[in-house]
Amino acid sequence: MCLALAEQDIAAEKVESETPSDKLSAPRLILFTSGQGDLEEAVIVSDGSKIFTRTNDIFEAVMLLIGTYYVADFSYPKVYCNMLSILQQHVVGEAYVGDRSARCIVFVKKHADLLAV
């Protein structure tokens, strides 16, 4: 899913071959970095499609991934829903209504003032 895979010193023409996605796969973020650790390309892949983000900022790339889920009204995969739901509430300003762990719900309630946009 959203696990960011970092590839170093990858040539632009190899981006296509390094970003496969299966039919009906959840959106995930694949990052390509330079040898110096700079983000060169961030691609969101899902269901056989690719979204080239045109960003060189990891935080913006993650927000674009969240936007992909939000706009398409996808449910976050269980393994990432806690983290992405907190980011959604903080960045988008709208609470995630899907399933979350009890600990995540307590965390969000405890820190609601910090998560307000």
Protein Blocks (a to p, Z undefined) as FASTA:
>chain_A
ZZccddehiafklmmmmmcccehiacdddddddfkopafbdcddeehiacdekiabfklm
mmmmmmmmmmnopacdfklmmmmmmmmmmmnopacfbdcdfklmmmmmmmmmmmpZZ
